[in-house]
Amino acid sequence: MPMPVNAARAATGFRKLAAIDIVFLGYKLIFAEYAVGVFFSIALGLFVLVRGSTFLQVVLGAYLICLGINYVPMLAYAVAIGSQSSAQAELGDELTERRRAMSKYRRQSLFLLVPLLVPILAATQVRIPQKGAGEWWKRPARHFPLLDRSG
């Protein structure tokens, strides 16, 4: 079943959000930001969940865990892009108007605060091959866009 156009555009937009972050801030900083976003948010969420005794604390812990899970695809996109030159190639002509491109993707970064939105959109982008498609596990980049290093 094909993915709706808006979901496809949004999933691609998060990859480009990672790319524009890499272009403007550098690969190492963005990798560290996303890795901390994953591990620290999940660890803090688990801590709050375990130590929490009120409903609000449980909700906060669950939200922090979901926030950390939101950063998993972003971390995967950053790893897949891999370098500043690859990030520039990923963005293509969008970098001719840097201010407009930055504004567009900064607004989209607010969706990172919506629990589980990014992994759901990333999962809809993954196409699982049909039965009998051959040795699909030997070609992960073709069937699993998060692992595709070519862009």
CORNOR-V967709 format. One line per field, one symbol per residue. burial: I if it has 16 or more other C-alpha atoms within 10 Angstrom, else O. A space follows every 10 residues. Layout:
# CORNOR-V967709
burial = ???
This chain:
# CORNOR-V967709
burial = OOOOOOOOOI IIIIIIIIII IIIOOOIOOI IOOIIOIIIO IIOIIIOIIO OIOOOOIIOI IIIIIIIIII IIIIIIIIII IIIIOIIIII IOOIIOOOOO IIOOIOOOOO OIIOIIIIIO IIOIIOOOOO OOOOOOOOOO IOIIIIIIOO I
